[in-house]
Amino acid sequence: MSLDLSKNRAEEFRGKSYKHFIFPFYFNNIDLLSAEKTRVVYGGRGCGKTMLMEYFSYRSQFNNNSLNTNQEIPSIGIYWRADRSFSSLMMGRGKEEYEWAGAFQHHLSLSFAKEILASLKTIAHSSHSGLNMNDLNDINFSKLKAYDESIPGDLEGLSEHLEDQTIIFDSWLSNIYKKEEPIFFSGWNFISHFIELIRSSLKPLSETCFYILVDEYENLNRYQAEIINQYIKFSKNPLIFHISMKRNGFITQKATDSDNISRNHDYKDFDIEKLQYDNFEVFAAEILLNENIKQKEPLTVDGLAYDKIKEGVLTNKSRMNERLDQEYITSLKKIQNSIFAKESRKEQADNYIQKYGDRLKKKVSLRLKHLGYARLTDQMWDSNKSQAMIVLHALLSRNTINVEAIHQEFLKYKKGESSNFTGWIHTNFVGCYLSLFSSSTKTCPIYSGFENFTKIAAGNMRHFLGLANEALRTNESVNDRSFPVPIQVQCISALNMSDSYLNEIKSLGDYGHLMHSFTLKLGLLFNLAHKRASQSEPEQTHFSFPGGIDALTLPQQKLFRELVKYTVLIESNESKTKNKQVNMYEYRLNPIYSPSFMISYRKIRKLSLQIEDVSIMLDETKSQEFLNLKTRFERKWDAESTFELDLFHGS
């Protein structure tokens, strides 16, 4: 059987996200409907920002499955998504920014007012016993005539009027020099008065706080962001604005009063990818099994975890602790391993030696001959000690090599005695293994297995579901739908999805092609580092450079921040430095691209670059300079990459 995991974005469940919402483990740390000031939720594409924001909206709060008999309603969430194409209509075209600011605030007034009325109707038609349609019909909205004499005083009349005004505004926006400009409502003041009128008219809402949940804040233009920032500064009960955005999503920290909003003083932020990282493997397994349950012909699965998921443990906030029980987690892992096969490090080594052992033995023999120890080849080669054979050539390629010492350590290792080979294998196996595969094939078993899929996804559910769906789809077409999914099928699927996400960079934002070019260059350097014969610093997948972003030119800074914004690069505080100069941040190439470049998905060692190196990679006009940079590292590492920039799969 296969699972249809193709729907993995909240946008595909617009307005019905609550039906698909599974409580993430960080949920109790997010206080969007009780906060006393703004919350900023951020993370990469596909990490669940939109699903979270929509869950806190009234459509989820007061759906017919949410029984609520309380008379009072402490909070109502109003979801609003910033539409980039629509926002871009409100700029330029011969009008000053202040004129467009009035139009934008009118647009917000109409959008929020319509949603607030819709929320009241939803509550009245829900199982909530404190409010009904008769209560709503008794509200007198005549006080709003101060903004526009044509505003009706009754509920249905006002609802129709707001819809009509929206159509009039949209028509004017498309014909700003052909149609008369409508009367603009004043944004914050209009909505504040609107809310106060409702609170004073409805006893169950007399203490209600309305939370405006602004999604995809980064889609706003600068002056629009300044308006929302001003609303953030104004935020307090009964009207508080929350926003969600990608990293580096703040277009500006400036508000319309020229002051800046500031973290902690004006808002508190949450990085939801970091919040869910520690439990991501469990969460991903739950999502996958939950999707299986919804299929017409689900996979045959048994186990404690599956039984609990069928009981609804994922959608019951009060049962979240059950999901951290060790017996439950063990059951989850057992089920996932039955779907996605995985090889142990020993099995990987055994299989490689079985297929390519003669080739690797020849490399070891030539190296020993070069060092003057050809006589030791037979003594230092043992196919039964496959993991040691994988790392042996790298050990013999190091400048500080002592062949006799390695020989003695290997003899002890063969006898099962305490040996440095145990540590050498632990430290060097993955890097050495990858270097061998990048020379012979474009797929590698290191990218297979459920646990490895979650690490390649690095906390991003969209990426994980993409990997899982591709593996299951491919398995159905080539493996007669039997399970577990074979290693080779998983490897091919991981490469296909990695290539797809790599190619997708071109379509991200305004600098997609420049970001794609940078990613290819950086990936090539990391691939080159992985091919270093000595593997003295294996698994280099992140980098830093002196001075950080501020040392770049302004255009380069903007491009670099876009790379972080779209999570092509993952920014973190620098963990280690080899000198007194401390760099604030280090940057990891998103692991989802690791199969494309045949590099490790783990964050193990850092590559220290110079500001000039980063500058060259950011500048697409400096092709020759990059080739010179590549040559410099080839000589430094005594390595040669098999990748060429124009030979990526579909890139």
C-alpha positions, 0 to 999 in steps of 0.5 A: 500500500502507499500513503497519500502524503501529497497534502502537506501544507496548511494552505491546502486545508484553508479554513479547516486546519483544526480538523488536521491539527495534531498538538506539537510537543511545544504547544503548551509553551505557546500562549497566543490566546492569553498573552498580554502583548504580541507574540512573534512565531517564526521558522522555515517554510513547512515547519507548521507556522500557518497550521498553528496560527489557524488553529488559534483562530475562531474557526478552530476555537468554536467548531462544532466539535469543541463543546464549550458551556462557559458563559464568558469568552475570554479570547477570540482569534482572528486569522489574517494572511498577508497576501503579497500580490495584493499588498504590492498593488498598494504602492507606487502608480503615481501615489505617495506612500502616505496615500497608500497607507490610508488605503492599506489601513482601510483594507485592514479595517474591512478584513478584520471587521468582516472576520470579527462578525464571522467569528460572532456568527460562528460562536452563535451557531456553535455549541457555546451556550453563552451566545446566540443569533438573537443576541447578535441581532440586538446589537446596534452598530449605529455608532459606526456611522461616525466613520461612514453615514452609510453604515447600517445599524443592524448585523446583517446590514453591516455584514452586507455593507462590509462586503459591498465596501470590499468590492468597491475597494477592490474595484478602485484599487484596479482603477485608481484613476478611473474610479472615485476614491472610497472613504477610508476607515482608520485601521486601528481606531476603527477596529478598536471602536468596533470591538468596544461596541461589541464588548459593551453590547454582549455580556459574554464578550464584555471581557473578551480580548481579540487577537489578530493573527497575522500570517506571512508578515514578510509578504508586506511592503515596508510601509505596511510593515511599519503600520503592523509594527505600530499596531504591535506597539499599541497592542493590549487587551482588548486588541492584540496583534500576533505575527508569524513569519520566516526567519529574518522576516522583519522588513523593518523594526520601525513603526509609523511613529518613527520608533522601533519595536523591540524584542522583550519590550514590545513582543516575545518570539518563538522559534518553533523549529527549535522548540520541536527539534528534540521531539521531532522524530516522535512527532514525525512518526505520529504524523505518518501513522496518523496519515495512514489511519486516514487512508482508504486502505491503510497499512497493516500496523500493530502496536501500542502507539498505533492503538493510541493514535487510533484512539485520538491521543494526538488530538487530545491536549490533555493526553500529551504526556502519554506521547512521551512515555518510553513504551509509546516511543519504543512502539513508534520506532518499531513501527517506523522501522518496519516501514522504512528499512535501515542498515546499521553502520556495520551492515553498511560497511559489510555491504560495501566491502562485499561489493567494492572491497577489492577496489578499496583494498587496492587503494590501501595497498597503493597507499602503504606502498607509497609509505614504504610499508607494502609488506603490511598490506595483507596484515592490515586488511581483513574483510571481516573487520569492515568498519575498520577497513572503511576508515583505514585509508583515511588514517594512512593518508594523514600527515601525522601518520605512524603506520607501525602504530596503526598496524599495532592498533589494528592487531589489537582491534582484531583480537577484540582488545581495547584499541584506538580503532574503536574511537577512529571508527566512531569519529571517521566512519560517516565521512569516510563512507560518504567519500567512497560513495561520492566516487562511485555512485549517486545514492548512498545508504546513509540517507535511508531509514526513518530516523535518518529521514527525520535528521535530513528534514531537520525539524521541517515537517514539509521536508519529512513528508516529502521524503516519506511520500516519495519513498512510499510512492516509488516503492509502490511503483517498483517494489510491488508495494511490499514492506519495508521499503528497500534501502535502494528505493529510499536512497533514490527517493531521498536524492530525488526530493533533495534535487527537487528542493534544491531546484525549488530555491530558484523560485524563492522570493526575489533572489531565488536564482542568486540563492540557488547559485550560492547553494551550488557553490557552497555544496560543491565546497562541502562535497570537496571537503568530504572527499579529502583523503585524510578525513582529518576534519570529516563531515564539514557541513557548516561554516562561519566567517570573520565579521559575519554578515555585517562584513559583507556589502549591503547587497550581499547582506540582503542576499545572505539574509534571504538565504537564512529567511528561506532556511537554505542556511540555518543560522545558530550561535557559534559553538566553537572558535579556534582563536580569540576572534569570536563570530556571532553566528555560524551557518549550516547548509540545510540538510535536505540538500545533503543527498544532492551534494553527497555530504553528511546531514549531521552538524559535526565540523565547521569550515572556516571561510574568509569574508572574501570566500563568502563574497565570491560565492554570493556574486554570480559575476565572479565565476572565475574567482570561484573556480580559483577558490575551488582550486585553492581548496582542492590543493589544500585538501588534496581532493577533487570534486566530481561535481560540476555546477552545470551537471546537477540533476535538473539544476 
